[in-house]
């Protein structure tokens, strides 16, 4: 069943083929729940680009694995707005189990670093060929015991995925990410883990838009403030992405430090 997300939609609607469709909408986003297909139709301009970005990021948060973004019914009124797809690809590059494939018959998005297909059959075939994403997702409450739960999960999955050498560092990073939610966001959270080429990717999503602020070494005479320092120490890369309903904090861990 398709679930329409309507960035910048008006209130007036018509019923077409059993589905409620806006009659005056700048850009409509429709999600196919049975697959990784996300369809855009209408007009994409600078005013709609932000809402499209948010819709794509939310979908990538909700579903592990690659997503096909179908642009075949989309008219781009502002060429600069088309860059939103490349921006999303860069934003999710280090997220656990996330990827974007663009269906663009005009192929005008090619050259933005995106994987582009010209037909739906080609896109769906590419999606089918994509390796099954080895990812795990769990929901945690903002309680003290959440850190222990995430350590057990990281240890078990690292062993299962053959990256046991990353379990200790992964436990440190995941513990601090979860503890930050418990201490500051105080909302439920979604934890996702995924291996990729011998690395471990961790993502923790919460419902607060307060982003973590890393200020380097904490004074020795202060309590707390060292969580992000620990993440920065064990992770090769980490960051935070704002979402319409919160944020996602992510980290990437390698078995050996990257060369400086």
C-alpha positions as CSV (number, residue, x, y, z in Angstrom):
1,X,0.0,0.0,0.0
2,X,1.3,3.4,-0.9
3,X,1.6,6.1,1.8
4,X,1.6,9.6,0.4
5,X,3.7,12.2,2.1
6,X,2.7,15.6,0.8
7,X,5.4,18.3,1.1
8,X,3.9,21.7,0.6
9,X,0.5,20.3,-0.2
10,X,-2.8,22.3,0.1
11,X,-5.9,21.1,1.8
12,X,-8.1,20.5,-1.3
13,X,-8.2,16.8,-2.4
14,X,-9.8,14.6,-5.0
15,X,-10.2,10.8,-4.9
16,X,-8.5,9.0,-7.8
17,X,-8.4,5.2,-8.1
18,X,-9.2,4.9,-4.4
19,X,-6.3,7.0,-3.3
20,X,-6.6,10.5,-1.9
21,X,-4.5,12.9,-4.0
22,X,-3.9,16.6,-3.5
23,X,-5.3,18.8,-6.4
24,X,-2.9,21.7,-5.7
25,X,0.5,20.4,-4.7
26,X,4.0,21.5,-5.6
27,X,5.6,18.1,-5.2
28,X,4.0,14.8,-4.1
29,X,6.0,12.0,-2.5
30,X,4.5,8.5,-2.6
31,X,6.1,5.6,-0.7
32,X,5.6,2.0,-1.8
33,X,5.7,0.1,1.5
34,X,6.3,-3.3,-0.2
35,X,9.5,-2.3,-1.8
36,X,12.3,0.3,-1.7
37,X,10.5,2.5,-4.3
38,X,9.7,6.2,-3.6
39,X,7.9,8.1,-6.3
40,X,8.0,11.9,-6.8
41,X,5.6,13.7,-9.0
42,X,4.6,17.3,-9.7
43,X,7.0,20.2,-9.7
44,X,10.3,20.4,-7.9
45,X,11.5,23.9,-7.2
46,X,13.6,25.6,-4.5
47,X,10.5,25.9,-2.3
48,X,9.8,22.2,-2.4
49,X,13.4,20.9,-2.2
50,X,13.6,21.1,1.6
51,X,10.4,19.1,2.1
52,X,11.6,16.5,-0.5
53,X,14.9,16.2,1.4
54,X,13.1,15.6,4.7
55,X,10.8,13.0,3.1
56,X,13.8,11.1,1.6
57,X,15.8,11.2,4.9
58,X,12.8,9.9,6.9
59,X,12.3,7.0,4.5
60,X,15.9,6.1,4.7
61,X,15.7,6.1,8.5
62,X,12.7,3.9,8.4
63,X,13.8,1.2,5.9
64,X,17.3,-0.3,5.9
65,X,18.8,-0.9,2.4
66,X,18.9,1.1,-0.8
67,X,15.9,3.2,-1.9
68,X,14.9,3.8,-5.5
69,X,13.8,7.5,-6.1
70,X,11.5,7.6,-9.2
71,X,11.7,11.0,-10.9
72,X,9.9,9.9,-14.1
73,X,6.8,11.9,-13.2
74,X,8.7,14.9,-11.8
75,X,9.2,18.2,-13.6
76,X,12.2,20.2,-12.3
77,X,11.4,23.9,-12.4
78,X,14.6,25.0,-10.8
79,X,17.8,23.1,-11.9
80,X,19.5,24.0,-8.7
81,X,16.7,22.1,-6.7
82,X,17.8,18.9,-8.4
83,X,20.9,18.9,-6.3
84,X,18.8,17.8,-3.4
85,X,19.3,14.2,-4.4
86,X,23.1,14.4,-4.4
87,X,22.9,16.2,-1.1
88,X,20.9,13.4,0.4
89,X,23.4,10.8,-1.0
90,X,26.2,12.7,0.7
91,X,24.3,13.0,4.0
92,X,23.6,9.3,4.3
93,X,27.0,8.1,3.0
94,X,28.0,6.9,6.5
95,X,24.6,5.9,7.8
96,X,24.1,2.2,8.5
97,X,22.5,0.3,5.6
98,X,21.4,3.3,3.5
99,X,21.7,4.0,-0.2
100,X,20.0,5.9,-3.0
101,X,19.4,4.9,-6.6
102,X,17.7,7.4,-8.9
103,X,15.3,6.5,-11.7
104,X,15.7,9.5,-14.1
105,X,14.7,9.0,-17.7
106,X,16.3,12.3,-18.6
107,X,19.6,11.2,-16.9
108,X,20.2,14.8,-16.0
109,X,21.1,13.8,-12.4
110,X,24.0,11.7,-13.8
111,X,27.3,13.3,-12.8
112,X,26.2,14.2,-9.3
113,X,27.8,11.1,-7.9
114,X,24.5,9.3,-8.0
115,X,23.7,5.8,-9.3
116,X,21.2,6.6,-12.1
117,X,18.9,4.3,-14.1
118,X,16.8,5.4,-17.1
119,X,13.9,2.9,-16.8
120,X,11.9,1.4,-14.0
121,X,12.8,-2.1,-15.0
122,X,16.5,-1.2,-14.9
123,X,16.1,0.4,-11.5
124,X,14.1,-2.6,-10.0
125,X,16.7,-5.0,-11.5
126,X,19.5,-3.0,-9.9
127,X,17.6,-3.1,-6.6
128,X,17.1,-6.8,-6.8
129,X,20.9,-7.3,-7.5
130,X,21.9,-5.3,-4.5
131,X,23.3,-7.6,-1.8
132,X,21.0,-8.3,1.1
133,X,21.7,-5.7,3.7
134,X,23.1,-7.3,6.9
135,X,21.6,-4.8,9.4
136,X,19.8,-5.0,12.7
137,X,17.4,-2.4,14.2
138,X,16.0,-2.2,17.7
139,X,13.9,0.2,19.7
140,X,15.1,1.3,23.1
141,X,13.4,3.3,25.9
142,X,15.3,6.2,27.4
143,X,16.3,4.3,30.6
144,X,19.6,3.6,32.3
145,X,19.5,-0.1,31.2
146,X,19.4,0.9,27.5
147,X,23.3,1.2,27.5
148,X,23.6,-2.4,28.7
149,X,21.1,-3.6,26.0
150,X,23.0,-1.9,23.2
151,X,26.4,-3.3,24.4
152,X,24.9,-6.8,24.3
153,X,23.6,-6.1,20.8
154,X,26.8,-4.7,19.4
155,X,28.9,-7.6,20.9
156,X,26.5,-10.2,19.4
157,X,26.3,-8.7,16.0
158,X,30.0,-8.0,15.6
159,X,30.6,-11.7,16.3
160,X,27.9,-12.8,13.9
161,X,29.2,-10.5,11.1
162,X,32.9,-11.5,11.6
163,X,34.1,-8.1,12.8
164,X,34.6,-9.1,16.5
165,X,37.7,-6.9,16.7
166,X,35.3,-3.9,16.5
167,X,33.1,-5.0,19.3
168,X,34.9,-3.1,22.1
169,X,35.1,0.2,20.2
170,X,31.6,-0.3,19.0
171,X,30.3,-0.8,22.5
172,X,32.0,2.4,23.6
173,X,30.5,4.5,20.8
174,X,27.1,3.0,21.0
175,X,27.0,3.3,24.8
176,X,27.8,7.0,24.6
177,X,25.3,7.6,21.8
178,X,22.5,5.9,23.8
179,X,23.5,7.6,27.0
180,X,23.3,11.0,25.3
181,X,19.7,10.2,24.4
182,X,18.9,9.1,27.9
183,X,20.5,12.1,29.5
184,X,19.5,14.9,27.0
185,X,16.9,13.9,24.5
186,X,14.8,11.8,26.9
187,X,12.9,10.2,24.1
188,X,12.5,6.7,22.7
189,X,15.3,5.8,20.3
190,X,16.0,3.5,17.3
191,X,19.4,1.9,17.1
192,X,20.6,0.5,13.8
193,X,23.9,-1.4,13.2
194,X,25.3,-2.6,9.9
195,X,28.6,-4.0,8.7
196,X,30.2,-2.7,5.5
197,X,33.5,-3.9,4.0
198,X,34.9,-4.8,7.4
199,X,33.7,-1.6,9.1
200,X,30.9,-1.1,11.6
201,X,28.2,1.6,11.1
202,X,26.1,2.7,14.0
203,X,23.1,5.0,13.9
204,X,20.9,6.2,16.9
205,X,17.8,8.1,16.1
206,X,15.8,10.0,18.7
207,X,13.0,12.5,18.7
208,X,14.9,15.6,19.8
209,X,16.3,18.2,17.4
210,X,18.9,19.2,19.9
211,X,22.2,18.3,18.2
212,X,25.3,17.1,20.0
213,X,28.0,19.8,20.3
214,X,31.6,18.5,20.5
215,X,33.9,21.0,22.1
216,X,37.1,18.9,22.4
217,X,38.7,17.9,25.7
218,X,36.6,18.6,28.8
219,X,38.4,20.2,31.8
220,X,39.7,17.7,34.2
221,X,37.7,19.2,37.1
222,X,34.3,18.9,35.4
223,X,31.9,16.0,35.6
224,X,30.5,14.6,32.3
225,X,31.1,16.1,28.9
226,X,33.3,13.2,27.8
227,X,30.8,11.2,25.8
228,X,31.4,12.8,22.5
229,X,35.2,12.7,23.1
230,X,35.0,9.0,23.5
231,X,33.0,8.6,20.3
232,X,35.5,10.9,18.5
233,X,38.4,8.7,19.9
234,X,37.1,5.3,18.7
235,X,35.3,6.3,15.5
236,X,36.9,7.3,12.2
237,X,33.9,9.5,11.4
238,X,30.8,10.5,13.2
239,X,28.1,13.2,12.9
240,X,24.5,14.2,13.3
241,X,21.7,14.7,10.8
242,X,18.6,16.8,11.7
243,X,15.3,15.2,10.8
244,X,11.8,16.8,10.8
245,X,11.0,14.9,14.0
246,X,14.4,14.6,15.7
247,X,17.9,13.6,14.6
248,X,20.1,10.7,13.7
249,X,23.6,10.5,15.2
250,X,25.9,8.1,13.4
251,X,29.4,6.7,13.6
252,X,31.8,4.6,11.5
253,X,34.4,2.3,13.1
254,X,37.3,0.7,11.3
255,X,39.4,-2.2,12.5
256,X,42.5,-0.1,12.3
257,X,42.9,3.7,12.5
258,X,42.9,5.5,9.1
259,X,46.2,7.2,8.1
260,X,46.3,10.8,9.0
